[in-house]
Amino acid sequence: MRLQNRILLLILLSFATVGYGQTVFGKWKTIDDRTGNPKAIIDIYEKDGKMYGKVIKIVEKGKENSLCTKCDGDLKDKPVVGMRIIDAAEHKGDGVYKGDTLFDPEQAMTFRCKIWLDPENSDQLKVRGYLAFIYRTQTWVRVDG
């Protein structure tokens, strides 16, 4: 009987490990869809059932200490590291989140967004920003740890 319990425990743990990799929450490396270069690390987290994302590190060479020079108001000349760029996106089912705030500090522009895991690779996050009917989609890559 003990052997059966151990086997069952191993099976359950393997499912838990697979399930853990299937979440949109965690740390993601942004990849510029035009250049293919990594830009920043974003921590995507859940609070009160909604999705938020914050810049925790800039990895683009020479821009590690960037300020939001194009921003207006309270964000003017503030460090990009620590800035919340996804604000209160809601889960719409099937692992898709949508929201009105995907902020690009480089352009100082806010877009509507749709965010979901790539169905072919759960270590890739699709992040689509909309401005009216025009959109761009980036693929972000999961960061371990």
C-alpha atoms as an extended CHARMM CRD file, in Angstrom:
* protein
*
       145  EXT
         1         1  MET       CA              0.0000000000        0.0000000000        0.0000000000  PROA      1               0.0000000000
         2         2  ARG       CA              2.8200000000        2.4150000000        0.7430000000  PROA      2               0.0000000000
         3         3  LEU       CA              4.2580000000        1.9580000000       -2.7550000000  PROA      3               0.0000000000
         4         4  GLN       CA              0.8940000000        2.8920000000       -4.2900000000  PROA      4               0.0000000000
         5         5  ASN       CA              0.7390000000        6.0270000000       -2.1350000000  PROA      5               0.0000000000
         6         6  ARG       CA              4.2300000000        7.0430000000       -3.2500000000  PROA      6               0.0000000000
         7         7  ILE       CA              3.3870000000        6.4870000000       -6.8930000000  PROA      7               0.0000000000
         8         8  LEU       CA              0.2090000000        8.5420000000       -6.5090000000  PROA      8               0.0000000000
         9         9  LEU       CA              2.1710000000       11.3120000000       -4.7840000000  PROA      9               0.0000000000
        10        10  LEU       CA              4.7430000000       11.3690000000       -7.6110000000  PROA      10              0.0000000000
        11        11  ILE       CA              1.9860000000       11.5820000000      -10.2050000000  PROA      11              0.0000000000
        12        12  LEU       CA              0.2890000000       14.4430000000       -8.3640000000  PROA      12              0.0000000000
        13        13  LEU       CA              3.5790000000       16.3210000000       -7.9920000000  PROA      13              0.0000000000
        14        14  SER       CA              4.3410000000       15.9640000000      -11.6900000000  PROA      14              0.0000000000
        15        15  PHE       CA              0.9340000000       17.4470000000      -12.5530000000  PROA      15              0.0000000000
        16        16  ALA       CA              1.5480000000       20.3080000000      -10.1210000000  PROA      16              0.0000000000
        17        17  THR       CA              4.8820000000       21.0540000000      -11.7970000000  PROA      17              0.0000000000
        18        18  VAL       CA              3.3120000000       21.0630000000      -15.2650000000  PROA      18              0.0000000000
        19        19  GLY       CA              0.4640000000       23.2750000000      -14.0320000000  PROA      19              0.0000000000
        20        20  TYR       CA              2.9020000000       25.7610000000      -12.5080000000  PROA      20              0.0000000000
        21        21  GLY       CA              4.4830000000       26.4680000000      -15.9080000000  PROA      21              0.0000000000
        22        22  GLN       CA              1.0840000000       27.1860000000      -17.4180000000  PROA      22              0.0000000000
        23        23  THR       CA              0.4360000000       30.5410000000      -15.7480000000  PROA      23              0.0000000000
        24        24  VAL       CA              0.7530000000       34.0340000000      -17.1910000000  PROA      24              0.0000000000
        25        25  PHE       CA              2.0220000000       35.2310000000      -13.8210000000  PROA      25              0.0000000000
        26        26  GLY       CA              5.7440000000       35.4890000000      -13.1870000000  PROA      26              0.0000000000
        27        27  LYS       CA              8.7270000000       37.2340000000      -14.7190000000  PROA      27              0.0000000000
        28        28  TRP       CA              8.9030000000       37.8450000000      -18.4670000000  PROA      28              0.0000000000
        29        29  LYS       CA             11.6150000000       39.2380000000      -20.7260000000  PROA      29              0.0000000000
        30        30  THR       CA             10.1990000000       41.6600000000      -23.2770000000  PROA      30              0.0000000000
        31        31  ILE       CA             11.4330000000       41.2310000000      -26.8210000000  PROA      31              0.0000000000
        32        32  ASP       CA             11.1800000000       44.1100000000      -29.3010000000  PROA      32              0.0000000000
        33        33  ASP       CA              9.0380000000       42.8210000000      -32.1810000000  PROA      33              0.0000000000
        34        34  ARG       CA             10.9190000000       44.9910000000      -34.6780000000  PROA      34              0.0000000000
        35        35  THR       CA             14.5420000000       44.3070000000      -33.6900000000  PROA      35              0.0000000000
        36        36  GLY       CA             14.2660000000       40.9880000000      -31.8440000000  PROA      36              0.0000000000
        37        37  ASN       CA             16.3500000000       42.4390000000      -29.0020000000  PROA      37              0.0000000000
        38        38  PRO       CA             15.4880000000       41.9460000000      -25.3070000000  PROA      38              0.0000000000
        39        39  LYS       CA             14.4880000000       45.1560000000      -23.5530000000  PROA      39              0.0000000000
        40        40  ALA       CA             13.2700000000       44.5980000000      -19.9940000000  PROA      40              0.0000000000
        41        41  ILE       CA             12.0860000000       42.1480000000      -17.3590000000  PROA      41              0.0000000000
        42        42  ILE       CA              8.4540000000       42.5420000000      -16.3250000000  PROA      42              0.0000000000
        43        43  ASP       CA              6.9210000000       41.0020000000      -13.2130000000  PROA      43              0.0000000000
        44        44  ILE       CA              3.3190000000       40.0700000000      -14.0070000000  PROA      44              0.0000000000
        45        45  TYR       CA              1.2880000000       39.4680000000      -10.8770000000  PROA      45              0.0000000000
        46        46  GLU       CA             -2.2840000000       39.1010000000       -9.7200000000  PROA      46              0.0000000000
        47        47  LYS       CA             -3.9780000000       41.3960000000       -7.2440000000  PROA      47              0.0000000000
        48        48  ASP       CA             -7.6830000000       41.2640000000       -6.3700000000  PROA      48              0.0000000000
        49        49  GLY       CA             -8.2940000000       38.9470000000       -9.3330000000  PROA      49              0.0000000000
        50        50  LYS       CA             -6.7460000000       41.3090000000      -11.8930000000  PROA      50              0.0000000000
        51        51  MET       CA             -3.4330000000       41.2920000000      -13.7560000000  PROA      51              0.0000000000
        52        52  TYR       CA             -0.7340000000       43.8960000000      -13.2080000000  PROA      52              0.0000000000
        53        53  GLY       CA              2.7570000000       44.2190000000      -14.6180000000  PROA      53              0.0000000000
        54        54  LYS       CA              5.7430000000       46.1760000000      -13.3610000000  PROA      54              0.0000000000
        55        55  VAL       CA              9.1870000000       46.8030000000      -14.8690000000  PROA      55              0.0000000000
        56        56  ILE       CA             11.7530000000       45.2430000000      -12.5450000000  PROA      56              0.0000000000
        57        57  LYS       CA             14.8660000000       45.4840000000      -14.7180000000  PROA      57              0.0000000000
        58        58  ILE       CA             15.9950000000       47.0020000000      -18.0030000000  PROA      58              0.0000000000
        59        59  VAL       CA             18.2820000000       44.6500000000      -19.9300000000  PROA      59              0.0000000000
        60        60  GLU       CA             18.8200000000       46.7870000000      -23.0250000000  PROA      60              0.0000000000
        61        61  LYS       CA             22.4420000000       47.9150000000      -23.0590000000  PROA      61              0.0000000000
        62        62  GLY       CA             22.9230000000       51.5880000000      -22.2210000000  PROA      62              0.0000000000
        63        63  LYS       CA             19.3350000000       52.0530000000      -21.0090000000  PROA      63              0.0000000000
        64        64  GLU       CA             19.5480000000       50.3560000000      -17.6060000000  PROA      64              0.0000000000
        65        65  ASN       CA             18.7630000000       53.6070000000      -15.7500000000  PROA      65              0.0000000000
        66        66  SER       CA             16.2630000000       55.0680000000      -18.2210000000  PROA      66              0.0000000000
        67        67  LEU       CA             13.9050000000       57.8200000000      -17.1940000000  PROA      67              0.0000000000
        68        68  CYS       CA             10.4870000000       58.4130000000      -18.6980000000  PROA      68              0.0000000000
        69        69  THR       CA             11.5130000000       61.6490000000      -20.4230000000  PROA      69              0.0000000000
        70        70  LYS       CA              8.5200000000       61.6990000000      -22.8070000000  PROA      70              0.0000000000
        71        71  CYS       CA              6.0110000000       61.1620000000      -19.9990000000  PROA      71              0.0000000000
        72        72  ASP       CA              3.7020000000       63.8330000000      -18.6520000000  PROA      72              0.0000000000
        73        73  GLY       CA              2.5060000000       64.5630000000      -15.1290000000  PROA      73              0.0000000000
        74        74  ASP       CA              3.6720000000       62.4300000000      -12.2080000000  PROA      74              0.0000000000
        75        75  LEU       CA              5.6680000000       60.0790000000      -14.4390000000  PROA      75              0.0000000000
        76        76  LYS       CA              7.7500000000       62.8350000000      -16.0470000000  PROA      76              0.0000000000
        77        77  ASP       CA             11.4600000000       62.0050000000      -15.6680000000  PROA      77              0.0000000000
        78        78  LYS       CA             10.7360000000       59.1120000000      -13.2780000000  PROA      78              0.0000000000
        79        79  PRO       CA             12.7670000000       55.8720000000      -13.4780000000  PROA      79              0.0000000000
        80        80  VAL       CA             11.2560000000       53.2640000000      -15.7850000000  PROA      80              0.0000000000
        81        81  VAL       CA             12.3480000000       50.5080000000      -13.3780000000  PROA      81              0.0000000000
        82        82  GLY       CA              9.5150000000       50.1760000000      -10.8890000000  PROA      82              0.0000000000
        83        83  MET       CA              6.9130000000       51.5820000000      -13.2820000000  PROA      83              0.0000000000
        84        84  ARG       CA              3.6060000000       49.7210000000      -13.5840000000  PROA      84              0.0000000000
        85        85  ILE       CA              2.9310000000       49.1430000000      -17.2730000000  PROA      85              0.0000000000
        86        86  ILE       CA             -0.0620000000       46.7730000000      -17.0760000000  PROA      86              0.0000000000
        87        87  ASP       CA             -2.9160000000       47.9590000000      -14.9060000000  PROA      87              0.0000000000
        88        88  ALA       CA             -5.9600000000       45.9050000000      -13.8670000000  PROA      88              0.0000000000
        89        89  ALA       CA             -6.3110000000       43.6430000000      -16.9160000000  PROA      89              0.0000000000
        90        90  GLU       CA             -9.2220000000       41.2510000000      -16.4480000000  PROA      90              0.0000000000
        91        91  HSD       CA             -9.3870000000       37.5340000000      -17.1600000000  PROA      91              0.0000000000
        92        92  LYS       CA            -11.8670000000       36.9730000000      -19.9930000000  PROA      92              0.0000000000
        93        93  GLY       CA            -11.7010000000       33.1720000000      -20.0600000000  PROA      93              0.0000000000
        94        94  ASP       CA             -9.4910000000       30.6380000000      -21.8290000000  PROA      94              0.0000000000
        95        95  GLY       CA             -6.3860000000       32.2280000000      -20.2780000000  PROA      95              0.0000000000
        96        96  VAL       CA             -6.9140000000       35.5620000000      -22.0790000000  PROA      96              0.0000000000
        97        97  TYR       CA             -6.5670000000       38.8610000000      -20.1920000000  PROA      97              0.0000000000
        98        98  LYS       CA             -7.7710000000       42.1890000000      -21.5570000000  PROA      98              0.0000000000
        99        99  GLY       CA             -7.3550000000       45.6910000000      -20.2430000000  PROA      99              0.0000000000
       100       100  ASP       CA             -7.2540000000       49.3790000000      -21.0320000000  PROA      100             0.0000000000
       101       101  THR       CA             -3.7180000000       50.0240000000      -19.7870000000  PROA      101             0.0000000000
       102       102  LEU       CA             -0.5930000000       48.7070000000      -21.4340000000  PROA      102             0.0000000000
       103       103  PHE       CA              1.8650000000       51.5680000000      -21.0000000000  PROA      103             0.0000000000
       104       104  ASP       CA              4.9440000000       51.9680000000      -23.1790000000  PROA      104             0.0000000000
       105       105  PRO       CA              7.3420000000       54.2570000000      -21.2650000000  PROA      105             0.0000000000
       106       106  GLU       CA              9.6230000000       54.6220000000      -24.2980000000  PROA      106             0.0000000000
       107       107  GLN       CA              6.8210000000       56.2130000000      -26.3400000000  PROA      107             0.0000000000
       108       108  ALA       CA              4.8810000000       57.4980000000      -23.3100000000  PROA      108             0.0000000000
       109       109  MET       CA              1.7530000000       55.9590000000      -24.8180000000  PROA      109             0.0000000000
       110       110  THR       CA             -1.0290000000       53.8680000000      -23.3320000000  PROA      110             0.0000000000
       111       111  PHE       CA             -2.7010000000       51.1020000000      -25.3130000000  PROA      111             0.0000000000
       112       112  ARG       CA             -5.5630000000       48.6920000000      -24.7550000000  PROA      112             0.0000000000
       113       113  CYS       CA             -4.2050000000       45.1760000000      -24.4090000000  PROA      113             0.0000000000
       114       114  LYS       CA             -4.8230000000       41.4810000000      -24.8470000000  PROA      114             0.0000000000
       115       115  ILE       CA             -2.4290000000       39.0640000000      -23.1530000000  PROA      115             0.0000000000
       116       116  TRP       CA             -2.3030000000       35.2610000000      -23.3610000000  PROA      116             0.0000000000
       117       117  LEU       CA              0.0980000000       32.3270000000      -23.2440000000  PROA      117             0.0000000000
       118       118  ASP       CA              1.2400000000       30.9950000000      -26.5900000000  PROA      118             0.0000000000
       119       119  PRO       CA             -0.7520000000       27.7530000000      -26.9980000000  PROA      119             0.0000000000
       120       120  GLU       CA              2.2960000000       26.1050000000      -28.6060000000  PROA      120             0.0000000000
       121       121  ASN       CA              4.7760000000       27.1800000000      -25.9060000000  PROA      121             0.0000000000
       122       122  SER       CA              3.7480000000       28.1060000000      -22.3550000000  PROA      122             0.0000000000
       123       123  ASP       CA              7.1180000000       29.8330000000      -21.8670000000  PROA      123             0.0000000000
       124       124  GLN       CA              6.0680000000       32.5040000000      -24.3650000000  PROA      124             0.0000000000
       125       125  LEU       CA              3.5670000000       35.2330000000      -23.6100000000  PROA      125             0.0000000000
       126       126  LYS       CA              1.7100000000       37.0500000000      -26.3730000000  PROA      126             0.0000000000
       127       127  VAL       CA              1.2020000000       40.7330000000      -25.5740000000  PROA      127             0.0000000000
       128       128  ARG       CA             -0.9080000000       42.7080000000      -28.0120000000  PROA      128             0.0000000000
       129       129  GLY       CA             -1.3410000000       46.4740000000      -27.7710000000  PROA      129             0.0000000000
       130       130  TYR       CA             -4.2250000000       48.2000000000      -29.5570000000  PROA      130             0.0000000000
       131       131  LEU       CA             -4.5510000000       51.7930000000      -30.6750000000  PROA      131             0.0000000000
       132       132  ALA       CA             -7.9810000000       52.1180000000      -32.2910000000  PROA      132             0.0000000000
       133       133  PHE       CA             -8.1240000000       49.2290000000      -34.7970000000  PROA      133             0.0000000000
       134       134  ILE       CA             -4.3460000000       49.0130000000      -35.2760000000  PROA      134             0.0000000000
       135       135  TYR       CA             -2.3670000000       46.5570000000      -33.1610000000  PROA      135             0.0000000000
       136       136  ARG       CA              1.0770000000       45.0760000000      -32.6170000000  PROA      136             0.0000000000
       137       137  THR       CA              1.8820000000       41.8230000000      -30.8840000000  PROA      137             0.0000000000
       138       138  GLN       CA              5.0930000000       41.0450000000      -29.0550000000  PROA      138             0.0000000000
       139       139  THR       CA              6.2450000000       37.6720000000      -27.7720000000  PROA      139             0.0000000000
       140       140  TRP       CA              7.7330000000       37.8230000000      -24.2930000000  PROA      140             0.0000000000
       141       141  VAL       CA              9.8450000000       34.9700000000      -22.9040000000  PROA      141             0.0000000000
       142       142  ARG       CA              9.4910000000       33.4680000000      -19.4360000000  PROA      142             0.0000000000
       143       143  VAL       CA             12.3960000000       34.1620000000      -17.0640000000  PROA      143             0.0000000000
       144       144  ASP       CA             13.3140000000       31.5280000000      -14.5060000000  PROA      144             0.0000000000
       145       145  GLY       CA             13.3170000000       32.5760000000      -10.8740000000  PROA      145             0.0000000000
